[in-house]
Amino acid sequence: MIFRHRFDPTSLREYDIRGTVGKTLGPEDAYAIGRTFASVVAGDGGRTVVIGYDGRLSSPALERALVEGAMASGMDVVRIGCGPTPMLYFASAQLNADGAIMVTGSHNPPDHNGFKIVLANRPFFGPQIAMLGQMAATGDVVAQASGTTRMVDVKAAYIDRLLRDRGNDIRALNVIWDCGNGAAGDVVSLLVQRLPGRHRVLNGAIDGRFPAHHPDPTIPVNLRQLIAAVRHDGADLGIAFDGDADRLGVVDDTGAIVWADQLLLILARDVLRARPGATIIADIKASQVVFDEIDRAGGRPDMWKSGHSQMKDRMAETGALLAGEMSGHFFFADRWYGFDDALYAALRLLDVMSRLDGPLSATRRALPATVSTPELRFACPDTRKFDVITEVAARLAQAGATVCDIDGVRVTTPDGWWLLRVSNTQAALVARAEGATQAALDRLTAALSAQLALSGVALPDPSAQAAPH
């Protein structure tokens, strides 16, 4: 049987494969992903691929086609069913699998879906994803074979491992958990039964229509229900997950949002308490406060590119024990596997709170204050967005500006810093700025806006969105 397939070019992204179901993504694409990726695994001498899926309405059909494609390339497929993406990463590590694929639309709208891929427990992204498209177009796959499939329920083992390293000094807390009707629901409902204190689960039923709210905890409007529940119950904190539970959102005991870079700093200080001198990575969008305070706490701060695959690679390269992104991904290699797992990060936060002198709000308020914009994401054609960054970088170099260019341009001035980078998942540019005062921030955003205007792009009004700090 001759195999050839062409993907919609918009579906092959930097970090994963993603599209709108019925328009740019369907079961035939899932089959092709299984067929081509399994051919890569087979070419490396591998045999076992673990496959899981999230709670979206389209995920079961995509998973079935994906399994069929992997089996047609001779794989022994381990199916773990519906659950969070980090549970797939855990299963892959525990089984020492040769590859793993998660069918998930992550935090995207209900009619979207996609695939996150792991090869030998390392992220599979960038040129590797592009390679799958080339293999499918040319039919460059292994000869058709008959693989095998088996179901393995890993939920209990995953929960046991999540809880294994918790100490004996854990304080009983009052916690609200918002699963957002995403794939974390079943695991969280079982997990909280084994935690001390009082735990209330919101939106625990897995429902791919996401009837309560959109499953992205980085957007403040999606946390309204959680904030109201924390205030109503007088809870110690609220925890929220995205659609596949690899992103974490947190609100403190007053209902205030603890932004991801603030949360990373709180977690980092605790890691450094036990592991002084450890490397801690934050993405280029994080507050300067994070890097300064990690250094002050005796750690080695490392600024790196945004993107969960980039972060995991950087952790392996540097031996970092913790990394985090403004998008809510947290990666622990301290007593964990180094992959992004919002459930594990949440448990580590509960442990940290057992050692705080007061409520989480007191720790948040004690952090050095800055004034910043939110992440500003604005449309720019894929054919133009990289050129804009090149033009801005050239003008900054000519002006002798202080620039970090590992991921776009992050410009540091006496007022603070501003960032302009390309979105790797959308036809868009991303910007952010942070200053010590509002006047300083105004000067930074004016400089950023002027640079964009020289390239024919308008900066959206930062005041129209909620600032993160």
N, C-alpha and C positions, 0 to 999 in steps of 0.2 A: 504494500500500500504506500503510495507516494504521499509524503507530507509536505505541505507548504502553507504558510499563513502570513497575512499582513496585518499588523496591528495598526490601529489608528495612531498616527504619530504623536498626538497629544497625550496618549496614555502612558508612554514610556518616560517616566520622570527621573529626577536625579536620585531620589532615595527609595522609590518604590514604583509600582505600576498602578495607575489610578485612572478612573473614568466615570462617565455617567452611564448607568446600566440601560441597555436598550438603544443607546446612541453611539457611544465610543467604547463600550465594554460589554461583553456578553460571555456565555458559556464556551463559545468557540475560541475566544481569547484565553479563557482559563485552561482549556485543553492544551492549547499551544504553549502556554507557560509551563504546564506540567511536562509536556513532551520535550521542550527545549532545555529547561532547567535540569530535568532528570538526565538528559544527555550530557550536560556539564558534569553532574555528579558521577555518572558512569565513566566519563573520560578521566576523572581523577581516581578511578578505582573504587568509587563508593557504591553503596547498594541501598541504604536506608534513608527515606525522606519522611519527616513528620509533618502532618498537615492539620491545621485547625481553622476555625472560622468564627466570626463575630455574630451578633444578633440581628444583623440587617435582613430584611425580607428576601433579598437576592442572594444571600451568602450560601444557603444550603445547595442551591443549583450550581453555583460557581464552584463550590467545594467538590461536588460530585464530578464535574467535568475536569477539574484539576487533578483529582485522584486518577481518573481514567487516563489522562495524558501521561502522568508519571508512571503508571503501571505499563503503559504501552512502550515506555523506554526501559522496562525491566526492573523497576524499583520495587522494593519491599516497603509499602506505604503504611505508616502508623497513623491512624486517624484518632485525634483526641477530642473531636466534637466541638461544641460551642463553648467559648470562654474567652478570657482576656488574652491579648497578644503576649504579655510576659509569661503566661502559663505555657504558651508554645515554646518560648525561649528556654524556659525551665525544662520542659520535656526533652527538647533537643539536647540540652547539656547533660541531663540525667541519663539519657539513652546513648549518649555519644554518637548522635546521628550524623550522617554525612551531609544532610541538608534539611531545611525546614521552610515551609511556606505558610503564612497566615493570610486567610481571606478576610480583609477588613477595609472598611471605609474610614476608619479612625474617627476623626472629629468632623468629618465632612457631612453635607446634607444627606437625607435618607435615600435619595435616588442615586447616590454615588457609591462606589465600592472599589476595591483594589487588592493588592497583594504585597506583603512585606516578606522579604526573602533573606534567608541565612544559609551560608555555605560553610560547612565545618565549624559552626558556631562563631562565625565572623560575618559582619554585615556584607551583603551583596548589593552593590549600588553603583551609580555612575556608569562608567564604560561597560561594566558587567551587564547592566540592564540593557544598554544599547546592543550588546552582543546577542542577547536573546532575540531581539528584533531581527537582527541580521541572520541568525540561524534559522528562524522561522521563515523568513523570506526566501532563503536559498534551499531550505529543506536539509540543512546540515545537522542531522540528528542521527542517533544510533539506530541500528536496524530494529524494526518493531519486534517486541518481545511480550511475554506474558508475566507481568509482575504479580505481587501478592498484596493483600491488604488485610489489616486487622484493626479492631477498635481497642483502644487502651484508655481507661478512665484515670486521669492523672490528678484530678481535683484534690483528693484526699492527701496525696503525697505532696502536692504543691502547698497546700495549707499547712501541713506538718512542717515543711521546710521554711515557710514564712515565719513560723512561730518558734523555730528551734533555738535561735540565738538570743532570744529575749532573756534579760537578766531576772534576778529575784527582787529587785527594787522597783518594780513597775507599779506606778500609782494608778489607782482606779479613777478613771476619767469619765466624764459625761460627753459623749461624742455623737454628732450627727453625720451620717454617711449618705452622700447623694450619688447614686450610681447612674443617674441620668437615663435609666432604661437601657443602658449599654451592657456590654458583655461581661462586666464585672459582677453583675447582680447576684448570680447563684453563689459565686465564691465568697463574696462579701457577707452574704446572709449566713453562710456556714462559719466564716472566720470570726465574726463578732460574737458568736455564741461561746467562743473560747477565750474571750478577752475579759479582764476584770473591769468593773464599772458598769455604766449604763450606756447602751448603744442603740440608736434608732436609725433604721435604714429608710431612706427616701428613694422612690422610683427604682425599687429593686427588681421588679419584673422586667425581664429582657423583652424589649419591644422595639423592633426596627423602625417603627414610625416615630419614635421619640416624642410621645404625646405630652410630656411634662415641659420640656425645653430642649433646645439644641445641645448636644453633648460635647461642649467645648468649654472647659472651666477657665480658660484664659480670657474669656469675654465676660465682663462684669454682669451684663443682663442675665446671663445664664446661671448666676449665683444668687439671684434674688430669693428664690425659694429656700435655699440653704441658709442664707443670712437671716431670713425671717424665722426659720426653725431654731437656729442657734439662739437668737434673742428670746424667743418664746419659751424655750426650755431652760434658759440659763446655762447652756452647754459650755464646756471648756473650749471647744473648737468645732469647726465643721470641715469635712473632707469631701472633695468632689473629684470625679473621674471623667475622662472623655469616653468616647464610644468604645474603645478597646482597652482602656485602663493602662495605657503607657504614659499618660499625662495626668498630673496632679494639680488640683487647686485647693487652697486652704483659706478659711476665714477664722479669725481669732474669736475670743470670748465676747468681744463687743460687736461682732459682726463685720469688722473691718477686714478687707482682703489683705492677706499676706502674699505679696507678689513673689514670683518665682525666684528672683535673684535674692530677695530678702530671706526666703525660705532656704535657699542654698547656703547662705551665710550662717544661718542658725544651725543647719545640719553640719556644716564644715567645722564650726567651732567645736562641736561635740566630737567629731572624728579626730580633730587635732588634739583634743584633751587626752585621748588615749594613744594617738599616733602622731606625736610632734614631728614636724618637718615634712609631713606628707604633701604630695602635689595635689592640688584641687583645681579643676578646670571649670571655667565659666565661659559661656559663649560671648561673642563680640558685642551683643546687644545688652549685656549686663551692666549694672551700675558700677562706676569706678569705686564706690564704697566697698563692693564685694572684694575686689582685688586688694585694696588697701587694708581692709580688716583681716583678710586671710593672712596677709603678710604680718600684720600686727599680732595675730594669734600664733605665729610661729610656723605657718605653712608656706608652701611655695605656690603662689597663684599663677595660673597659666590661662591666657586669653586665647580662645580658639574659634574656629569657624562654627556657624550655626548648622544644625542638622544632626539627627540622632546617629546616622551612620558615621559622619565625620567625628562625632564625639567618641564613639566606641573605638574607632581606629586610633584616635589620639590617646585614649586611656591605655590601650595596649602598648602604644609607642613609648609613653612616658612613665608607665607604672602608677598612674594616678589612682587614688583610692576613692575619689568622688568627683562627679562632674554634674553640671546642671545647665539648663537652657531657660531663657525667658518663656519658651513655649510650654514649660511645665514638665519636660522630661528630666528625670533624675536617675543617675547611674551610680550605683554603689559597687565598688570592687573590694570594699572593706567588709568582709564576712558575707559577701554576695558574689554574683557572677559577672558583674560589670555591664549587664544590660539594663535598659530603662524599664523600671517596674514601679508603677505608681502605688501599688498595694504595699510593696516592701518599703518604699520611701515613707508612706503614711505610718507604718508601724515604727520605723526608726524615729519619726517625729514624736510619736506617743512616748517612746523611750526617753527622748530628749526632754520632754515636758516633765517627766518624773524627776529630772535633775534641775529644773529651773526654780529659782527662788520665788517666783510669783507667776501670775497668769501669762499666757502667750502675748497678750496685748502689751504688757509691760516690756517684754523683750523687743517687740516690734517698735514701740515708741522710743526705746533707748538707742536704736540704730541711728547713725549719723544721718541728718536730714538733707535731702537734696530736692530740687524742683526739676521735673522732667516731663517730656511728652510721652504719650503712649507710643506703642509701635504704630507707625504711620505706613499703611500699605496702600499704594495707589497704582492704577493701571499704567502699564507701559508695554508696548508690543514686544514679543519675544525677539523680533528682528531688530529691535532698537535698544532694549534695556542694557545689554552688555556694552554697547557703544557709549551710552550715557556715562556709565562708570568710568570707562577709559578716558573720556573727555574731561570729566571732573578730576580724575587722578592726575592727568597731565597738567591742568591748570594749577592744582595744589602743589605739584612738584616745582613748577616754575615760580610759584610764590614762596617756596621754602617752608611750607606748612609742616607741622609735626603729624605724620600720618602712619597709622597701622593699616597695612593693605592685605592682611591674610584673608579677608572676606569682604570685598568692597573696599570702602575707605572709612576709617574711624579717625576723625581729626580732633586733636587735643589742643586747646588754647587756655590762656589764664582763666577764662570764664567756665571751662568744663570741656565737654566733648559733644560732637555730633557724628552720626553714622549714616552712610548711604550704601546699600548693598542690593544685589539682585535677589529676587525671590526664586528659589530653585523649584518651586511647585506651581507658580502662577505666572502669567504675563504681567508682572508687576515689579515695582521697586519698593524697597523697605527703608524707612528712615526712622531715626530716633535721636533725641538730644537730651542732655542733662547738664544743669548748672547749679551753682550754689545758691543763687537767688533768682527771682522771677526776672529781674532786669538782665542778669547774665544769660538766662535761658532765651530771652527775647533776642539778644544779640546773636546767640548761636543759631537759632532758627532763621534769623534774617540772613546769616551767612550761608546756611544750607539752601535757603530759598533762592538766593542770588545765584549760587552755583547751578542749581537746577534750571533756573530761568535762562542762563547762558546756553543750556542744552535744549531749550524749548520745552521744558517740563514744569508744571505747576505743582508746588507743595500744598497738600490739603491743609486746612486750618486745624492745628493741634488742639485748639480749645473746643472743637466740636466732639472730642472724644474724652473719655475719662483717663486722666494721667495715672500712671502706675504708682507713683510715690507721692 
